[in-house]
């Protein structure tokens, strides 16, 4: 993995944030659009693809396994697929960079193809456990040689034909579910996944759109997803909506900075992803939906958010699966609310790009916020809308969402806040700082 020099950045308080912005394409949908297009027979077209480092890692890996993938001058990506079962043996290790989604989805893909692939990544990704994916894929017949603790670098030897399984997810994880479904694409018979708690359903929507034989039904144990293998996927034209995880930073920023008035255009509002909007509204955020519409089978809207007095709440734990990546931004909102916010039921944060509970606790405490750490979340005593003290230099731990969340916190702090390394922001949101400046924010690169 090529070493990227750290890029410290300092953010000062903003007087107000105003304007209209458009966030990049949804990261989850972008990964899946590339992956399934690469398995279709013929040319698929993807518009609005997130061109961050994580998604580009997926594109590079699919190219290495035979797909033709190119970005046109018109910004549209054209993908010539190899067909289900047609993946080629990669000639070198697949470098996943910082992308856990790329790694887990492609491990599933390789598991039922007659290829062997080695996955590697940066220091952050290499610290993330992959056992939760290895276990079900091993049941399907794939063979794994992993680093200690089930971590990267690891080698996957696919089995073809693989063995269909019925698997109940022990933890709510769209990535694990999707890995099993992708493995099931090239597996004879029917592969079944039961999720006791519903997670984001982009894979199910998109697999159906590409022509896979997939069904979803409610059973006493939860949500049963069944996929019949040896499918022939048909090429598609896909328009990727804006990423709600990226929109979350602006929803929080405009809510906490006095005088702010921001419209975030083209935001995906899939109900399995929109928990952050629900949570912020429960806190009193002023968020209106403009021009709701359906784009590519996904609900989309423009979100108009204005500064509002937030109030601490007990965040409903059942919201966790629909906003798991947005908890760092929610923690920042809580730091400016009146009273205490209790956000629990999010133990999954411990195994993200960093331990997001511990890292956000350290970052907010260093900037004068009072809070209590729980195994599955944080209790945060807010400032009642006043600026927090700020003034600290925080460690982002190679985590893009930590870096962006603390930039947002610095927009309403009495002293500037410095993030030790903002380079990881490029993995998911390469235009983040340009958009911040367009709204009136100020940053200094150190």
C-alpha positions in Angstrom: 0.0 0.0 0.0 1.4 3.4 -1.0 2.0 5.6 2.0 0.1 8.9 1.9 1.6 11.8 3.9 -0.6 13.1 6.7 -2.6 16.3 5.8 -3.4 18.2 9.0 -6.2 20.8 8.8 -7.5 23.4 11.1 -11.1 24.7 11.1 -12.2 27.9 12.7 -15.7 28.9 13.8 -18.1 29.9 11.0 -20.4 32.9 11.2 -23.1 31.1 9.2 -23.3 28.4 6.5 -25.5 29.3 3.5 -26.1 27.9 0.1 -27.1 24.9 -2.0 -24.8 22.0 -2.4 -24.9 18.5 -3.9 -23.1 15.6 -2.1 -21.3 12.8 -4.0 -23.1 9.6 -5.0 -24.0 7.1 -2.4 -21.0 5.0 -1.5 -23.0 1.8 -0.8 -24.9 2.0 -4.1 -21.7 2.9 -6.0 -19.9 -0.2 -4.8 -22.8 -2.4 -5.7 -23.4 -0.7 -9.1 -19.8 -1.5 -10.2 -19.8 -5.0 -8.8 -23.0 -6.1 -10.4 -22.4 -4.3 -13.7 -19.1 -6.2 -13.8 -21.1 -9.5 -13.6 -23.7 -8.6 -16.2 -23.3 -9.6 -19.8 -23.0 -6.4 -21.9 -22.5 -2.7 -21.2 -23.9 -1.0 -18.1 -23.8 2.7 -17.6 -23.5 4.4 -14.2 -24.1 8.1 -13.7 -23.3 9.9 -10.5 -20.8 7.3 -9.2 -18.9 8.3 -6.1 -15.4 8.8 -7.3 -13.8 8.4 -3.9 -10.8 6.2 -3.2 -13.0 3.4 -1.7 -15.2 3.0 -4.8 -12.1 3.3 -7.1 -10.6 0.4 -5.2 -13.7 -1.7 -6.1 -13.3 -0.6 -9.8 -9.7 -1.5 -9.8 -10.4 -5.0 -8.3 -13.1 -5.7 -10.8 -10.8 -4.7 -13.7 -8.2 -7.1 -12.3 -10.7 -9.9 -12.6 -11.6 -9.2 -16.2 -14.3 -6.4 -16.3 -13.9 -3.5 -18.7 -14.5 -0.3 -16.6 -13.9 3.3 -17.9 -15.1 6.8 -17.1 -16.2 8.8 -20.1 -15.5 12.5 -20.5 -19.3 13.0 -19.9 -18.7 11.6 -16.3 -20.7 8.4 -17.0 -19.0 5.2 -16.2 -19.3 2.3 -18.7 -18.8 -1.2 -17.5 -18.5 -4.3 -19.8 -19.2 -7.3 -17.6 -17.8 -10.8 -17.7 -21.0 -12.6 -16.7 -21.7 -14.5 -13.5 -19.1 -17.2 -13.3 -16.7 -15.4 -15.6 -14.3 -13.8 -13.2 -10.7 -14.2 -14.2 -7.8 -15.0 -11.9 -6.2 -11.7 -10.7 -2.5 -11.5 -11.5 -1.6 -9.5 -8.4 -3.0 -8.8 -4.9 -6.1 -6.7 -4.7 -5.3 -3.5 -2.9 -8.5 -2.4 -1.1 -7.0 0.7 0.5 -9.3 1.7 3.3 -12.4 0.1 2.0 -14.1 -2.5 4.2 -17.1 -2.5 1.9 -15.0 -3.4 -1.1 -13.2 -6.1 0.8 -16.2 -7.9 2.2 -18.3 -7.7 -0.9 -15.5 -9.0 -3.2 -14.6 -11.7 -0.7 -18.2 -12.9 -1.3 -17.9 -12.7 -5.0 -14.6 -14.6 -5.2 -15.9 -17.3 -2.7 -18.0 -19.0 -5.4 -15.7 -18.5 -8.4 -12.8 -20.8 -9.4 -10.2 -18.1 -8.6 -7.8 -17.3 -5.8 -7.4 -13.7 -4.7 -5.3 -12.0 -2.1 -6.8 -9.0 -0.4 -4.6 -6.3 1.2 -5.2 -2.8 2.6 -3.9 0.1 4.6 -3.1 0.0 8.3 -6.7 0.9 9.3 -8.3 -1.7 7.1 -5.7 -4.3 8.1 -6.8 -3.9 11.7 -10.5 -4.7 11.0 -11.7 -8.2 11.7 -13.1 -10.2 8.7 -14.2 -13.3 10.6 -17.9 -12.4 10.4 -17.5 -12.8 6.6 -15.1 -15.6 6.6 -17.4 -17.9 8.7 -20.4 -18.0 6.3 -18.3 -18.1 3.2 -16.3 -21.0 4.6 -19.6 -22.8 5.1 -20.2 -22.3 1.4 -16.8 -24.0 0.6 -14.4 -21.1 0.2 -11.0 -21.6 1.8 -9.3 -18.7 3.7 -5.7 -18.0 4.8 -5.9 -14.9 6.9 -3.6 -12.9 9.1 -3.9 -13.4 12.9 -7.4 -12.5 14.1 -9.0 -13.1 10.7 -7.5 -9.9 9.4 -5.9 -8.6 6.1 -3.8 -9.5 4.3 -5.8 -12.7 3.5 -6.2 -15.1 0.7 -9.5 -16.5 -0.6 -9.6 -19.7 -2.7 -13.1 -19.9 -4.2 -15.0 -23.1 -4.7 -17.0 -23.7 -7.8 -19.6 -25.0 -7.5 -20.1 -23.6 -4.0 -22.6 -25.0 -1.5 -25.8 -23.0 -0.8 -26.4 -22.2 2.8 -29.1 -20.8 5.1 -27.5 -18.4 7.4 -28.8 -16.2 10.2 -26.8 -13.1 10.7 -25.4 -13.0 14.3 -25.0 -9.2 14.1 -26.8 -6.6 11.9 -24.5 -6.1 8.9 -25.4 -5.2 5.4 -21.9 -6.0 4.3 -22.0 -9.6 5.6 -25.5 -10.1 4.1 -24.3 -8.7 0.7 -21.2 -10.9 0.7 -23.3 -14.0 1.1 -25.8 -13.0 -1.6 -23.0 -12.2 -4.0 -21.5 -15.6 -3.3 -25.0 -17.1 -3.9 -25.1 -15.6 -7.4 -22.8 -18.3 -8.7 -23.9 -21.1 -6.4 -26.3 -23.8 -7.6 -29.6 -23.9 -5.7 -30.9 -21.3 -3.3 -28.8 -19.4 -0.8 -30.8 -17.9 2.2 -29.9 -15.1 4.6 -32.0 -14.3 7.7 -31.4 -10.9 9.3 -33.2 -10.6 12.7 -32.7 -6.8 12.4 -33.2 -5.2 9.0 -30.2 -3.5 7.4 -29.7 -1.3 4.3 -31.3 -3.1 1.4 -29.4 -1.7 -1.6 -28.1 -5.1 -2.5 -31.6 -6.6 -2.7 -32.9 -3.7 -4.7 -30.1 -3.7 -7.2 -29.8 -7.5 -7.6 -33.5 -7.5 -8.5 -33.0 -4.7 -10.9 -30.2 -6.7 -12.7 -32.5 -9.7 -13.1 -31.4 -12.0 -10.2 -34.0 -14.4 -8.9 -34.3 -12.9 -5.4 -37.2 -12.8 -2.9 -37.7 -11.1 0.5 -40.2 -12.2 3.1 -40.9 -11.8 6.7 -40.6 -14.9 8.9 -40.7 -15.3 12.7 -36.9 -15.0 12.9 -36.8 -11.8 10.9 -36.3 -10.9 7.3 -35.5 -13.8 4.9 -33.7 -13.0 1.7 -33.4 -15.9 -0.8 -31.4 -15.9 -4.0 -31.3 -18.6 -6.7 -27.8 -19.0 -8.1 -26.3 -19.4 -11.6 -28.0 -16.2 -12.6 -27.6 -14.3 -15.8 -27.5 -10.6 -15.0 -28.7 -8.0 -17.6 -26.9 -4.7 -18.0 -28.5 -1.6 -16.5 -28.4 2.2 -16.7 -28.0 3.4 -13.1 -28.3 6.9 -11.6 -26.7 7.0 -8.2 -28.4 9.3 -5.6 -26.5 11.4 -3.2 -25.1 9.7 -0.2 -27.1 10.3 3.0 -23.9 9.5 5.0 -22.2 12.5 3.3 -25.3 14.7 3.7 -25.3 14.0 7.4 -22.3 16.3 8.0 -24.2 19.3 6.5 -27.4 18.5 8.3 -25.5 18.7 11.6 -23.4 21.6 10.6 -26.3 23.8 9.5 -28.3 22.8 12.6 -25.5 23.9 15.1 -24.0 27.0 13.5 -26.2 30.0 14.2 -27.7 31.7 11.1 -27.2 28.7 8.8 -29.6 28.0 5.9 -28.5 25.1 3.6 -30.1 23.0 0.9 -28.5 19.6 0.3 -29.7 18.4 -3.1 -30.4 14.9 -4.4 -30.1 13.0 -1.1 -31.0 9.3 -1.1 -33.8 8.7 1.5 -33.9 4.9 1.4 -35.7 4.1 4.7 -32.9 1.7 5.7 -30.5 4.6 5.5 -32.4 7.7 6.7 -32.1 7.2 10.5 -29.9 10.3 10.9 -32.7 12.5 9.7 -35.2 10.9 12.1 -32.8 11.3 15.0 -32.0 14.9 14.3 -35.7 15.7 13.9 -36.3 14.1 17.3 -33.7 16.5 18.7 -35.6 19.5 17.1 -33.6 19.9 13.9 -35.4 22.0 11.2 -35.1 19.7 8.2 -37.6 19.9 5.4 -37.9 17.6 2.3 -38.2 19.4 -1.0 -39.2 17.7 -4.4 -39.3 14.1 -3.2 -38.9 11.7 -6.2 -37.9 8.2 -7.2 -34.5 7.8 -9.0 -33.3 4.4 -10.2 -35.7 2.7 -7.7 -34.5 4.7 -4.8 -36.4 7.5 -3.0 -34.5 10.9 -3.4 -35.2 14.4 -2.0 -33.6 17.8 -1.5 -33.1 18.5 2.2 -33.5 22.1 3.5 -31.9 22.5 6.9 -31.8 25.7 9.0 -30.2 26.4 12.4 -32.3 25.2 15.3 -32.1 24.7 19.0 -31.4 21.0 19.6 -32.5 19.1 22.6 -30.9 16.0 24.1 -32.7 12.8 23.6 -32.4 9.0 24.1 -31.7 7.9 20.6 -34.0 4.9 19.8 -31.7 1.9 19.6 -33.7 0.5 16.7 -32.5 3.4 14.5 -28.9 2.1 14.7 -28.9 -0.1 11.6 -30.3 2.8 9.5 -27.6 5.3 10.7 -24.6 3.3 11.9 -22.1 5.3 9.8 -23.7 8.6 10.9 -23.1 8.2 14.7 -19.9 10.3 14.7 -21.9 13.2 13.2 -24.8 12.5 15.6 -22.3 12.7 18.5 -21.3 16.1 17.3 -24.9 17.3 17.2 -25.4 16.0 20.7 -22.4 18.1 21.9 -24.4 21.2 21.1 -27.8 20.1 22.3 -29.5 21.2 25.5 -29.3 18.5 28.1 -28.0 14.9 27.8 -28.2 12.7 24.7 -27.9 9.0 25.2 -26.9 7.2 22.0 -26.6 3.4 22.5 -27.2 0.2 20.7 -24.3 0.9 18.3 -21.6 -1.6 19.4 -20.8 -2.1 15.7 -19.0 1.2 15.9 -16.2 -0.6 17.7 -15.1 -2.4 14.5 -15.4 0.4 11.9 -12.4 2.1 10.3 -11.5 3.0 13.9 -13.1 2.3 17.2 -15.5 5.2 16.6 -16.9 5.2 20.2 -13.5 5.5 21.8 -12.0 7.9 19.2 -15.0 10.3 19.2 -15.0 10.3 23.1 -11.3 11.3 23.0 -11.8 13.9 20.3 -14.9 15.6 21.9 -13.4 15.5 25.4 -10.3 17.1 24.2 -12.4 20.0 22.9 -14.3 20.5 26.2 -17.3 18.2 25.8 -18.5 16.2 28.9 -19.5 12.7 28.1 -19.6 9.1 29.3 -18.5 6.1 27.3 -20.6 2.9 27.1 -19.7 -0.3 25.4 -22.3 0.4 22.8 -22.3 4.2 22.5 -22.0 7.5 24.4 -23.9 9.7 26.7 -23.2 13.4 25.9 -23.9 16.5 27.9 -24.5 19.3 25.4 -23.6 22.9 25.4 -27.2 24.1 25.0 -26.3 25.7 21.6 -23.3 27.6 22.9 -19.9 27.2 21.2 -17.8 24.4 22.7 -14.3 25.3 24.0 -12.4 23.7 21.1 -8.7 24.3 20.8 -7.5 20.7 20.6 -5.6 18.7 18.0 -7.4 15.4 17.5 -6.3 12.1 16.1 -8.5 10.9 13.3 -7.0 7.4 13.3 -7.2 7.2 9.5 -11.0 7.4 9.7 -12.7 9.7 7.2 -15.9 10.0 9.3 -14.0 11.0 12.4 -12.1 13.7 10.5 -15.2 15.2 8.9 -17.2 15.0 12.1 -14.6 16.9 14.0 -14.4 19.5 11.2 -18.1 20.1 11.8 -17.5 20.4 15.6 -14.9 23.1 14.9 -17.4 25.2 13.0 -19.0 26.3 16.4 -16.0 26.2 18.7 -14.4 29.1 20.6 -10.9 28.1 19.6 -9.9 26.5 16.3 -9.9 22.7 16.1 -7.1 20.8 14.3 -7.5 17.3 12.8 -4.1 15.6 12.5 -4.8 14.0 9.1 -7.6 14.9 6.7 -6.2 12.8 3.8 -8.6 9.8 4.6 -11.6 12.1 3.7 -10.8 11.4 0.0 -11.9 7.8 0.5 -15.6 8.8 0.6 -16.0 12.5 0.1 -13.3 14.1 -2.1 -15.2 17.4 -2.5 -15.9 17.9 1.3 -13.6 20.8 1.9 -14.5 22.6 -1.3 -18.2 22.4 -0.4 -17.5 23.6 3.1 -15.7 26.7 1.7 -18.6 27.3 -0.7 -20.9 27.5 2.2 -18.7 30.0 4.0 -16.6 27.8 6.2 -12.8 28.4 6.5 -10.1 25.8 6.8 -6.3 26.1 7.0 -4.0 23.4 5.7 -1.1 23.0 8.0 
